[in-house]
Amino acid sequence: MPSETGATFTSTITESVTLNGSVRGSTNTVTFTTINNVEEKIINCAYETTRIATFADDITNVGGEIAYPALYLSNCEYLRVTNLDDTVPIEVAFVTTDATLCEGYETADSYRILLEAGQSHILWTIVQGKLGAATAPNYALQMTNLQYIEVYNADEETAVDVELMVVME
């Protein structure tokens, strides 16, 4: 659902632990002041894979079965994926399909992460914000645009709710 034009979005991450009587941690805040749209959705992901988002500069020609509408790639400032389940872990894949930008892959550049129950993963930049490789990091290569996000649920009996939040200019 669109927000008001020029709204402010703030993300605050607080870490705190008391270890041997010493309090450690920090609070970090990032603010965007030109936000025009926020898309937030809870997607029910059954056994195997569910594509939860697709990104493109031209969303009129985006095809495939997705549980979430295509989003404009160039407008995305912040993206969060959260596993809302109490017990079931999921894997989340962040994929670019432009093989010309991939090192060591013929058809896709991707990385995937494990999200245990209740955990989140945040991306701050989606345009040229990721690069997967089968080798050690090569910082000379240009990072790639995110094209889609897919969730893998290995539990055959339990569907998992996944929250997707995308904040856009």
N, C-alpha and C positions, 0 to 999 in steps of 0.2 A: 504494500500500500504506500503510495507516495507521501512524503512528508512535506512540510512547508518549504518554500524555496529559501536557500541560504541558511538552513538550520545548522546547528553545531552538534557534532558527535564527539563524545569523549569516551575513551577506553582507559580504564584504570586497572592495573595489575598490582596486587599487593601480595608480598611473600613475607612470611613471619615464622620463625622457629625459635624456641628457647632451648639452648643446648648447654648443659653444665652451668645453668644459672645465667647465661648470657643470652640476651635477645638479639637475634640477627634477622636481616631481611631488608626489604625496601619497598617503596611504592613508586611505580612509574606510570605517568599519564601522558597520553597522546591525544591531541584535539584537532579535529578538522572543522573548519568554519564554513565551507561551501557545499554542504550536503543538500542534495535535492531529492534523493530517493533512498529508501531503506526497504529491502526485501527480507522478510523473515518468515521462515516456514518450518514446520515440523513434518518430516517425511518418514513414513513407516517403511522400513527396509526389511523385507522378508529374506528367507534363505537365498544365498548366492549374491548376485550383483544387482545394484540399483544405481542408475545414473541420477544424481541429485541436482546437477547444474551443468549448463553449457554456456560458454562465453564466446562472443564473436563481435567484430566491428560492425557486421551487417547481420542482424538477427532475423531478417525476413527469410533467409534461406537455410536456417538451421533445421536439420531433420533429426530423425531418430526418436526413440521412446525415452522421455525423461520425465521425472516426477516433479520437475520444477521448470519454470519458463527460462528461455534463453535470456542472458543478460549482456548488456553492452560492456565489452572488455575494457575499453578505454576510460570508462567512468568509475570503475571500482577502486575504492581506496582501502577497504577493510573487508576481510572475509573470515568468518568463524564457523567451524564445524564442531558440534558437540554431540557426544554419545549420551543420550538421556536415559539409557537403560541402567538398572541397578546391578546387573550381574554379567551380562553378555558383552564381551569385547567385539570390536569391529576393526576392519582394515579400511583405510581411506586412501584412494589413489588420486593424485593430482597429475593430469596428463596433458601433454602437448602432442599433437599428431603431425607436426611439420617435420618430416624426416630430414630435411636439409639442414635443420638446426640441431640435430641429435648427434652426439658423439657415442659411437659404439652400438647404436640401435638402427635397425632398418626401417621401422615403421612408427616408432613412438618414443618420446622422451617423457619419462614419468618418474615420480617417486611415490612411495606409499608408506604410511605410518600405521601403527597399531594404536587405537584409542580404547583403553580399558573403560569400564563403566564409569560414567560421570566426567570423563576427560574431554578436553577441547584442544583444537589446533587452530592457530591464527595465522593468516597471511596478510601482510600489510601492503604489498604491491602485487598486482596481478599482471600488468603489462610488463613484460621482460623482467619477471620477478622470480623465475625458477629455472633450474637446469639440472637434469638428471644425467648421470654418466656411469659407465661401467668401469671407470678408472678413478684414480685420485682426482680431486678437484683441479680443474684447469681454469684459472681466473681470467685467462685471456679470451675465453670464449664468451660470446654474447649470451645472456640469459634469454629464456623464451617466454612467450605468452601462454598463460593458462588457457586451455581450451575446454576441458570438462573435469568434473569431479565424480568419482564413482565410489560407492560403498560396497564392501564385501562382508556379508554376514555368514559365518560358517555354521551357525546354529540352525539345524533343520527344523526345530520345533518352536523357536521363539523369534518373532519379528521384533526389530529394534527401532525405537523412535530416535531419529537423528535431527538435530536442529541446525539449520543453515541460516546464517545472518550475513547479508551483504550490504555494505554501506557505499553509496555512490554519489559522485558529484552531480 
